[in-house]
Amino acid sequence: MKFIQDILADTSHRPFELPDGPWIYYQEWNNALFLHWTIPFDILRKCVPSDLLIDTFEGNCYISLVAFTMEKTRPKFLPSIDYISNFDGINLRTYIDHNDKKGVYFLSIGAGKSLSSFIAKTISGLPYEKFNINRTNKTYSSNNIRRDFTFNAEFEIKQELDHKTELDKWLTERYCLYLDKDNKIYRYDIHHKEWTLKNVNIKTLNLSYKIGDVHFADHPPTLSHYSDGVKVIGWRRQKV
């Protein structure tokens, strides 16, 4: 698997070293739409475990909606199975800096297939839910009645970014994620090559979602990105 070796050898963009031990799974995050908002710290603090330090950029907290397609998901020594391994995904995340390892924390995480959602939740321990999702090359729509969440977007993919700002990198180059479960905090380490980002024109956006008294329907994104995707390697979770 030469391409895996190539991914593992490309580490200059990482903010911290690769984890010890063997990797255990592979997946691809393709055709990813990123929408980012600033959010007041006091509102976000209520949504994140107190043991996790909320990361900020120039004093601002952010949450991001990431709508993408997961493909070729598989354990290290097994093949992927299209019906289970390939599915549309959507998550809402914020940004964490725990012991100098900058990562993300999911406010919600969803899959567009019931079976894929169940298997992903069972194997990973992450709080996957079934979301209704439909996408094309230029649109993405999703809803989850239980969360009172509705998202519809039409977008136009533009040219690749000539130069990434520090904020672009801060929002996308994250190499671990955090989970709170049973009064414990876990870290999942991942690795991939640096994201290639494109500009994206959001032509229409309907987002019905609320955190505290912040209604995102009333706030256009602060920033948006698009990427064709990355190939991702993951390690076994660790208690931190």
C-alpha positions as CSV (number, residue, x, y, z in Angstrom):
1,M,0.0,0.0,0.0
2,K,2.4,2.6,-1.3
3,F,-0.1,5.4,-1.0
4,I,-0.5,4.8,2.7
5,Q,3.3,5.0,3.1
6,D,3.2,8.3,1.1
7,I,0.5,9.7,3.5
8,L,2.5,8.7,6.6
9,A,5.7,10.2,5.2
10,D,4.0,13.6,4.6
11,T,4.0,15.2,8.1
12,S,5.5,18.7,7.7
13,H,2.1,20.3,8.0
14,R,1.2,18.6,11.3
15,P,1.3,20.7,14.5
16,F,2.4,17.6,16.5
17,E,4.0,14.3,15.9
18,L,2.3,11.1,14.6
19,P,1.0,8.9,17.4
20,D,2.8,5.8,18.6
21,G,1.5,2.4,17.6
22,P,-0.1,1.0,14.4
23,W,-2.9,2.7,12.6
24,I,-6.2,0.7,12.6
25,Y,-8.5,2.2,10.0
26,Y,-8.7,4.0,6.7
27,Q,-11.3,6.3,5.2
28,E,-11.8,9.1,2.7
29,W,-13.5,12.4,3.4
30,N,-14.5,13.6,-0.1
31,N,-16.3,16.6,-1.6
32,A,-16.3,18.5,1.6
33,L,-18.2,21.8,2.2
34,F,-17.0,23.8,5.2
35,L,-19.1,26.6,6.7
36,H,-17.6,28.5,9.7
37,W,-19.2,30.8,12.3
38,T,-17.9,32.7,15.2
39,I,-19.9,32.1,18.4
40,P,-19.7,33.7,21.9
41,F,-17.5,31.9,24.3
42,D,-20.1,31.8,27.2
43,I,-22.6,30.1,24.9
44,L,-20.1,27.6,23.5
45,R,-18.7,26.8,26.9
46,K,-22.0,25.2,28.0
47,C,-21.8,22.8,25.1
48,V,-18.3,21.5,25.7
49,P,-17.1,19.3,28.6
50,S,-15.4,21.5,31.2
51,D,-12.3,19.3,31.1
52,L,-11.6,20.4,27.5
53,L,-10.0,23.8,26.7
54,I,-11.9,25.7,24.0
55,D,-9.4,26.8,21.3
56,T,-9.7,30.4,20.0
57,F,-8.3,32.3,17.0
58,E,-7.4,35.9,17.8
59,G,-9.9,35.7,20.7
60,N,-12.8,34.3,18.7
61,C,-14.5,30.9,19.2
62,Y,-15.7,29.1,16.1
63,I,-18.1,26.3,15.2
64,S,-18.1,24.7,11.8
65,L,-20.6,22.7,9.8
66,V,-18.9,20.1,7.6
67,A,-21.0,18.4,4.9
68,F,-19.1,15.7,3.0
69,T,-19.1,12.2,1.6
70,M,-17.4,9.4,3.5
71,E,-15.9,6.7,1.3
72,K,-13.9,3.4,1.4
73,T,-14.1,3.3,5.2
74,R,-12.5,0.1,6.5
75,P,-10.4,-1.5,9.2
76,K,-6.7,-1.9,8.4
77,F,-6.8,-5.5,7.2
78,L,-10.3,-5.7,5.7
79,P,-11.7,-4.4,2.4
80,S,-14.3,-1.7,2.3
81,I,-18.0,-2.6,1.6
82,D,-19.6,0.0,-0.6
83,Y,-23.1,-0.1,1.0
84,I,-21.7,0.4,4.5
85,S,-18.4,2.1,3.9
86,N,-19.7,4.9,1.6
87,F,-22.2,7.4,2.9
88,D,-22.9,11.1,3.1
89,G,-22.0,12.7,6.5
90,I,-22.6,15.9,8.3
91,N,-21.2,17.3,11.5
92,L,-21.1,20.3,13.7
93,R,-17.8,20.8,15.5
94,T,-15.9,23.2,17.5
95,Y,-12.2,23.6,18.3
96,I,-10.2,22.2,21.2
97,D,-6.6,22.6,22.5
98,H,-6.0,19.9,25.0
99,N,-2.5,19.5,26.3
100,D,-1.2,21.3,23.2
101,K,-2.9,18.9,20.8
102,K,-5.3,20.9,18.8
103,G,-8.4,19.0,17.7
104,V,-12.1,19.1,17.3
105,Y,-15.1,18.3,19.4
106,F,-18.4,17.2,17.8
107,L,-21.6,19.0,18.8
108,S,-23.3,16.5,16.6
109,I,-22.3,13.9,14.0
110,G,-24.5,12.2,11.5
111,A,-24.6,9.7,8.6
112,G,-27.0,9.5,5.8
113,K,-27.5,5.7,6.1
114,S,-29.1,4.0,9.2
115,L,-26.8,0.9,9.0
116,S,-23.7,3.0,8.5
117,S,-24.6,5.2,11.4
118,F,-25.2,2.2,13.7
119,I,-21.9,0.5,12.7
120,A,-19.9,3.7,12.9
121,K,-21.3,4.4,16.4
122,T,-20.7,0.8,17.6
123,I,-17.1,0.6,16.3
124,S,-15.9,4.1,17.0
125,G,-17.9,5.0,20.0
126,L,-18.6,8.4,18.5
127,P,-22.2,9.6,18.9
128,Y,-23.4,9.1,15.3
129,E,-27.0,9.6,14.5
130,K,-29.1,9.0,11.3
131,F,-29.6,12.3,9.4
132,N,-31.7,12.5,6.2
133,I,-29.2,13.7,3.6
134,N,-29.4,14.4,-0.1
135,R,-26.6,15.9,-2.2
136,T,-25.5,16.6,-5.7
137,N,-22.4,18.3,-7.1
138,K,-23.9,21.7,-6.3
139,T,-26.4,21.2,-3.5
140,Y,-26.5,19.6,0.0
141,S,-29.6,19.2,2.1
142,S,-30.0,17.5,5.5
143,N,-32.4,17.3,8.4
144,N,-32.8,15.7,11.8
145,I,-36.2,16.2,13.4
146,R,-35.0,15.2,16.9
147,R,-32.3,17.9,16.8
148,D,-34.6,20.5,15.2
149,F,-32.0,20.7,12.5
150,T,-32.5,21.6,8.8
151,F,-29.8,22.5,6.3
152,N,-30.2,23.3,2.6
153,A,-27.4,24.8,0.6
154,E,-26.7,25.5,-3.1
155,F,-23.1,26.4,-3.9
156,E,-20.7,27.0,-6.7
157,I,-17.2,25.6,-6.4
158,K,-14.5,28.2,-7.5
159,Q,-10.8,28.1,-7.9
160,E,-8.2,26.7,-5.5
161,L,-6.9,29.1,-2.9
162,D,-3.6,30.6,-4.0
163,H,-2.6,31.2,-0.4
164,K,-4.1,29.9,2.8
165,T,-4.5,32.3,5.7
166,E,-3.6,31.3,9.2
167,L,-7.3,31.1,10.0
168,D,-7.8,28.8,7.0
169,K,-5.2,26.4,8.4
170,W,-6.4,26.8,12.0
171,L,-9.9,25.7,11.0
172,T,-9.0,22.7,8.8
173,E,-5.6,21.3,9.9
174,R,-6.8,19.3,12.9
175,Y,-5.3,15.9,13.6
176,C,-7.3,14.6,16.5
177,L,-10.8,14.7,17.9
178,Y,-12.2,14.5,21.4
179,L,-15.0,12.5,22.9
180,D,-16.6,12.6,26.4
181,K,-18.2,9.4,27.4
182,D,-19.0,7.9,30.8
183,N,-17.2,10.8,32.6
184,K,-14.0,10.1,30.6
185,I,-12.3,12.1,27.8
186,Y,-10.9,10.2,24.8
187,R,-8.7,11.4,22.0
188,Y,-8.8,9.9,18.5
189,D,-5.7,10.6,16.5
190,I,-5.8,10.9,12.7
191,H,-3.5,11.8,9.9
192,H,-3.9,12.9,6.3
193,K,-2.1,15.1,3.8
194,E,-2.8,18.8,4.0
195,W,-6.2,19.9,2.9
196,T,-6.4,21.4,-0.6
197,L,-9.0,24.2,-0.3
198,K,-11.1,26.0,-2.9
199,N,-13.2,29.1,-2.7
200,V,-16.9,28.4,-2.8
201,N,-19.8,30.7,-3.5
202,I,-22.8,30.0,-1.3
203,K,-25.7,30.8,-3.6
204,T,-28.5,29.9,-1.2
205,L,-28.4,28.8,2.4
206,N,-31.1,27.8,4.8
207,L,-29.9,26.6,8.2
208,S,-32.4,26.1,11.0
209,Y,-30.3,25.4,14.1
210,K,-29.9,26.9,17.5
211,I,-27.2,26.9,20.2
212,G,-28.3,28.8,23.3
213,D,-29.9,32.0,22.0
214,V,-27.8,32.0,18.8
215,H,-30.1,31.2,15.8
216,F,-27.8,30.4,12.9
217,A,-30.6,31.2,10.4
218,D,-29.9,34.8,11.3
219,H,-26.2,34.7,10.7
220,P,-24.4,34.1,7.4
221,P,-21.1,32.1,7.7
222,T,-18.0,34.0,8.6
223,L,-16.0,32.0,6.2
224,S,-16.5,29.0,3.8
225,H,-14.3,26.5,2.1
226,Y,-14.6,23.5,-0.3
227,S,-12.3,20.6,-0.8
228,D,-12.2,17.6,-3.1
229,G,-11.1,15.6,-0.1
230,V,-8.4,13.8,1.9
231,K,-7.4,10.2,2.5
232,V,-7.4,9.6,6.3
233,I,-5.6,7.2,8.5
234,G,-6.8,6.7,12.1
235,W,-5.5,5.2,15.3
236,R,-7.2,3.5,18.3
237,R,-8.7,6.0,20.7
238,Q,-6.8,6.8,24.0
239,K,-8.1,8.0,27.3
240,V,-6.7,11.3,28.2
